[in-house]
Amino acid sequence: MTNEEENNLIELTDEDGNIIKCALYDIIDFENKQYAILADMTNGEEEQYDTIIVTYTEENGTSYFETIDDDDEFDRVTEYVEKLLEEEYEDEEE
């Protein structure tokens, strides 16, 4: 793992108090908010990681990642992210 990859690692705590190690994949703007796309690296197998989407805010140099509580908002963001990832995958194949 390179230093750059280590700098992009984030530890989140789930509702049960479990630590989830994530890699920051991207931060996107959608509907006047910022969202972080994270890859759950807890199991250590990059090919089988789960994608986590959370709201992202930065205040006084500190980054905050929060779950999306609104189901409609979550569905819209998820659909948008899936579309972005599909386009990126298609671009890589060309």
Secondary structure as a PSIPRED ss2 file (coil, helix, strand):
# PSIPRED VFORMAT (PSIPRED V4.0)

   1 M C   1.000  0.000  0.000
   2 T C   1.000  0.000  0.000
   3 N H   0.000  1.000  0.000
   4 E H   0.000  1.000  0.000
   5 E H   0.000  1.000  0.000
   6 E H   0.000  1.000  0.000
   7 N H   0.000  1.000  0.000
   8 N C   1.000  0.000  0.000
   9 L E   0.000  0.000  1.000
  10 I E   0.000  0.000  1.000
  11 E E   0.000  0.000  1.000
  12 L E   0.000  0.000  1.000
  13 T E   0.000  0.000  1.000
  14 D C   1.000  0.000  0.000
  15 E C   1.000  0.000  0.000
  16 D C   1.000  0.000  0.000
  17 G C   1.000  0.000  0.000
  18 N C   1.000  0.000  0.000
  19 I E   0.000  0.000  1.000
  20 I E   0.000  0.000  1.000
  21 K E   0.000  0.000  1.000
  22 C E   0.000  0.000  1.000
  23 A E   0.000  0.000  1.000
  24 L E   0.000  0.000  1.000
  25 Y E   0.000  0.000  1.000
  26 D E   0.000  0.000  1.000
  27 I E   0.000  0.000  1.000
  28 I E   0.000  0.000  1.000
  29 D E   0.000  0.000  1.000
  30 F E   0.000  0.000  1.000
  31 E C   1.000  0.000  0.000
  32 N C   1.000  0.000  0.000
  33 K E   0.000  0.000  1.000
  34 Q E   0.000  0.000  1.000
  35 Y E   0.000  0.000  1.000
  36 A E   0.000  0.000  1.000
  37 I E   0.000  0.000  1.000
  38 L E   0.000  0.000  1.000
  39 A E   0.000  0.000  1.000
  40 D E   0.000  0.000  1.000
  41 M C   1.000  0.000  0.000
  42 T C   1.000  0.000  0.000
  43 N C   1.000  0.000  0.000
  44 G C   1.000  0.000  0.000
  45 E C   1.000  0.000  0.000
  46 E H   0.000  1.000  0.000
  47 E H   0.000  1.000  0.000
  48 Q H   0.000  1.000  0.000
  49 Y C   1.000  0.000  0.000
  50 D E   0.000  0.000  1.000
  51 T E   0.000  0.000  1.000
  52 I E   0.000  0.000  1.000
  53 I E   0.000  0.000  1.000
  54 V E   0.000  0.000  1.000
  55 T E   0.000  0.000  1.000
  56 Y E   0.000  0.000  1.000
  57 T E   0.000  0.000  1.000
  58 E E   0.000  0.000  1.000
  59 E E   0.000  0.000  1.000
  60 N C   1.000  0.000  0.000
  61 G C   1.000  0.000  0.000
  62 T E   0.000  0.000  1.000
  63 S E   0.000  0.000  1.000
  64 Y E   0.000  0.000  1.000
  65 F E   0.000  0.000  1.000
  66 E E   0.000  0.000  1.000
  67 T C   1.000  0.000  0.000
  68 I C   1.000  0.000  0.000
  69 D C   1.000  0.000  0.000
  70 D C   1.000  0.000  0.000
  71 D H   0.000  1.000  0.000
  72 D H   0.000  1.000  0.000
  73 E H   0.000  1.000  0.000
  74 F H   0.000  1.000  0.000
  75 D H   0.000  1.000  0.000
  76 R H   0.000  1.000  0.000
  77 V H   0.000  1.000  0.000
  78 T H   0.000  1.000  0.000
  79 E H   0.000  1.000  0.000
  80 Y H   0.000  1.000  0.000
  81 V H   0.000  1.000  0.000
  82 E H   0.000  1.000  0.000
  83 K H   0.000  1.000  0.000
  84 L H   0.000  1.000  0.000
  85 L H   0.000  1.000  0.000
  86 E H   0.000  1.000  0.000
  87 E H   0.000  1.000  0.000
  88 E H   0.000  1.000  0.000
  89 Y H   0.000  1.000  0.000
  90 E H   0.000  1.000  0.000
  91 D H   0.000  1.000  0.000
  92 E H   0.000  1.000  0.000
  93 E H   0.000  1.000  0.000
  94 E C   1.000  0.000  0.000
